[in-house]
Amino acid sequence: MFRNVLVNALVNLGDVVLTTSALALIKKNFPDTRITMLVKPVVADAVIGNPVVDDVLVFDYRAKENSFGKMWRLVQEIRRRNFDLSISFDRKLRPALLTLLAGIPRRVGPSKVFDDNRSRVTLLYTDVVEITHDLNRTLQAETYQEIVRKFFGISGHETPRFPHKPSPVADELLSRLPSARLKIALCVKGTFPLKTWSKEYFAEVVRNLRQRYDAAFFIVGAPNDRAYADEVISEIGGVENFCGETSLTDLAELFRRADLFITVDTGATHIAATTGVKMITVYGCTSPDRWHPINPNAVALTSRETCCPCTYRAEQCPTYPKPACLQNVTPAQVIAAAEKFLLDARRELP
């Protein structure tokens, strides 16, 4: 079988985490196979030191830095490593060209992976794996695993993996929290508006849980989420803002030490799922049928509008600026789900 495999995953954080389930399936069946991942810089922390990844190549392909010389140097580096197989989980043109020019003899990719559209990129593969299931009704991690199962002729299911590293940063951040019996993490902003639950709803949930439980709250997110998180905090006060202060592995350590995580559908959701933290995810324009966290301690809340999942821009949504998919998942539903997780930790009444 193949001994030295390059995996192309020039995708966003959540998808990179989910692809590791397919790598775990390869490692389970072929433990001596060496796996190198090709990823974007922003997600490298998710795969460096990952138990199912042996090495990492980082490719920054932002347009302003996209010189021919830079591309050719990466082609030469890939050629130097003598890969005997490449697997595409992104079906993108650049990595397909890189692996072709580097002379990797077998280049595998799916007929579809993010949507049902066919792509001429598949002409650059030596092997095209036909994906026949309904993408919107199948967990995305299963789509990645199906590519591997069909190509290698194997069976089984695996869960995503994430690095587990000591985190002095997590220690320092948690030391900022007031003394409390519980630590509750929040992620309040999605990557676009139709994923972002309202500030008022988050504020109502925090107020309610604060009355019932001895809990300290903190918000996590990317650096550019910090200002929005401050706006949420201004509605309620007494919540720490950790946005932009963690690496991805620091973030995972925060989740491991939290008693509950309440979040919108974003990459952090899938990192959290690998830690087993109790979690509640609110879905707007996306569907939990496809993006449900792979975690037995996860609850997914969705209003299942007839228009979901959608590909609208926010201003195109018929119910924007208060999209029905998000407005109809209520604070009461989140509070009820939290109650089940925190049943044994209710604040003692005087």
N, C-alpha and C positions, 0 to 999 in steps of 0.2 A: 504494500500500500504506500501511500504518499508519506514522506518523512519530513518535508519542510514546506509549510503552507503559509502563504500570505493571504490575509483576510482584509478585504477592502470595506471599510465602514466609515466613509466620509459623511456621516449623518449627525443629527443632533444628539444631545446627551441621553435622553430617554431611550432612543433607539440603540445607541451604543451599549447601554446597560442590558437591554433585551437581547442583543446579539450574543452576549456571553452565554446564554442558555444553549445556543447551538454549538458554541465552542466547548462547553461542558459535555455535550453529547459526543463530540469528536474525541475528546480526551478520555471519556469513559470507554469508548470502543477501541481507540488506538492510542494508548497512553504514551507511547514513544514518539508520537508525532509532535514536531515542533511548530508552534503557532506564533506568527508575527502579525500584529494588527497595524494597518495603515489608518490613521485617524487625524482629525483636526486638532490643533493645539489646545483649544478650549476644553476638550474632553479627555486629554491624555491622562489626567490624574485618575480617571475611572478604569484605566487598563494597565498602567504601570504598577507592577506588584500584584496584579490580579492573578488568582490561583490557576486560571485556565489560559493565561497569556504568557508566553515565554519571552517575547520581545516586542518593541513598539517602534514604528516609524511614524514620525509626525510630518504632515504635509500641510503647509499654510498656503492655500491657493487663492487668497484674496486677489482681486483683479490687479490692484496697483503693484503687487509683488510678483505677478505671474509672468516672469521673464522666461524666454526659451532656455536660457542657461540654467536657471533653477530647475526647470522641468528635466532637462537632460542630465543634470547631476543626480537627481533622484532616480532616473532610469538606470544610470550606471550603478548606483548603490543597490538597487533591486537586483540588477544582473549579477553583481558581485556576490550576493547572498545565495545564489543558486537554488531558488525556489523551484519545486517540481509541480506546484499547484497553486493557483489563486482562486479564491472564492469571493464573489461580489455579493455583499449584502446591501449595496446602495444603488446598483445599476446605473452608475454615473459614467459620463464619457471620459473624464480625465483619468481616473484609475484604470479604466479599461484600456486606454491608450498606453498608459505607463507600463502595464503588465504585458501588453502586446510587444511594445518596443524593447522591453527588457528580455524578451524571449522566453517567458515562462511557458512551458510546453502545454499544460492543461489549464484552461481558464474557464471557470464555471460561473454562471449567473442565472438568476431566475427570469422566467417569462414576464412576471409582474411581481411587485413588492410593495409599492405604496398606493398604486391605483391600478385600474384595469387596462390602462393604455399600453399598447405595444410600443416598443422602442427599438430604433435601429442600432442602439448600443449593443444589443444581443448579437449582432453580426460579428462583433469582435471577440466573442467567446468561442471556445472549442466545444463547449457543452452547455446547452440551455435546459434548465430544469423547469418543467411545466408546473406551474402553480394553478390548481384547478378549483380550490375552495373559494368561498366568498370572503374577501379580505375584511369587509366590515363586520362580519359575524364570527371572525376567528381572532384569537389573541395574536398580537403581532409577534410575540416570541415564538408562537407555534409556526408562523410563516417562515421565520428564520430557520427554525429547526427542520421544517419540511424540505427546505433546500438541501440541507445536510443529509437527511434521511434518504431522500430519493437518489442523490448522487452516489452516496456510499453504500446504499442498499442495506441500511441499518434501521432499527426501530428504537422506540423509547421516547421519554420526555425528561427534560432537565429544567432546572430553574436558573435564573440569572445569578451571576457571581459578582462580588465587588471586593476590592482590597480592604483588609482590616488592619489598620495601623494605629499605634499610639498617637494621641493628639493632645499635646500641651495647649494648643489653641482652644480646643473644646473645653479643657479644664479651666482655662482663664475666662472664657465666655460664660460658662455656667456659674463661675464664682461671682459674676455680676448680679445674678438673680437674687431676689429676696428669699429668705429662708421659707420654704414651703414643703408640704408633704409630696406634692405632685409637680412635675414639669411638663407643660403642654406647649408643643411646637406648632407654629402656624406658617403656612406659605400662602400669601394673600394675592399674588399677582401671577397671571398666566403669561405666556409669550405673546398673546394678542387679546384684544378686548372680549371676544366671545368665549374666552376661557376664564375670565376674571369675575368671580363672585363679588357682589357689591360690598363696599366698605361698611355700609350700615348693617348688613347681614352679619359680617364678621364681628362687628362691635356688639351686636345683640347676643351672639353666641358667647363671647368672652364675658360680658356682664353677667349672663345667666350662670355660666360655669363658675365664675368667681364667687357668686353668692352661695353656691352649693358645695364648693370644694375649696380646700386649702391648696391653692395652685398658683404657681408662677408661670407666666406666659412669655414666649419669645418668638420673633418672626425671623425666618431664614429666607434667603434669596440671593440673586445676583447683585453686583454693585449697582446696576441701573434700576433695581427694584427699591433701592433704599428710600428715595424721596416718596414714592407711593406708600411704602410701609409706614413712613412717618405720618402721612395723612390718615392712615387707618388708626395709628396710635393716638393721634390727636382727638379721635372720637371717643376714646375710652381711657387713655392714660395707663400708666403702670405696666407697660409691656416693653420689653427690651427689643431693640432692633439690631439683629446680627447680619443683615444683608451686606454682602460684599466682604465679610470678614473671615470667611472660611475657604479652604480648598474643598474639593469634592470629598476627599477622605475625612477631613475635619467634619464636614456636614454629616457624613455617615455616622461618625462617633457621637454627634449630638443626638441623632435619632436613636442610637442604641441606648442612650441614657434618658430618653424622654419616656413619659408614661402614656402619651397620646400625641398624635400628629394629625392636624386638620389642614387640608390642602386643596388646592385646585389641581387640575390635570396638567402636570408639568414634569420636567426631567427629574426633579427632586423626589417626586412620587415614586419613581422606580428605584432610585437609590434607597429610599426609606424601606421599600418592600423587601429588599435583600437583607435588612437587619431584623425583620420580624416585629417591628414596633406596631403597636395598635394604631390603626390609622383610618381616617375617614376622608374620602376624596369626593369632591363636588365636580360633576361633569356638566359642561355647557354644550358647545357645538360638537364635541367629540363623544364617542360612545364607549361605555365600559365593556361592551361586547368585544372590543378590539384592544382597549387600553387599560383594562382592569389591572391593578397591582397584583403581582403574583406573590401573595402573602396570605396565609390563612387568617391572619388578624386584620384583614382589610375589609372595609365596608365602602361600597361605591353607591353614590346617590345621584340619580338622574331623573329628569321629568319625562324623558322619552318623547319629546315633541316629534310630530310627524315629519318635520324638516331636518331632523338630526339623524346621522351626522351630516354636517353641511360644509360647504367650502366658501361661504359668504365672506366678503370683507365686512367689517363692522357696519359701515354706512349702508351696505346693501341689505342688511338684515331687516325684514319687515317690522320687527318689534324693537329695533334699536332706538334709543340708547338703553332701554331696559329689556334686553332680549329675554323672551319667554323661557328659553331653555335654562337660564340661570335664575330668573325671578321665581320660577315655579319649584325650585329646590329651596325650601324654606329653612330659616334658622331652627324652627321647631324640629324638623327632621334631623338636622345635625345634632341638636341637643339630645334628642331621643337616642341616637346612635352612640353618642358619648356616654350617656347614662348607663348603657349596657356594658360598656368597657370599664367604667369607673364605679360600678355598683358598690364595690366593697370599700371605696375610699371617700364616701360622702362626708362632708364636714359635720362634725358633731355639733348639735344645737346646744346653746347655753341652757 
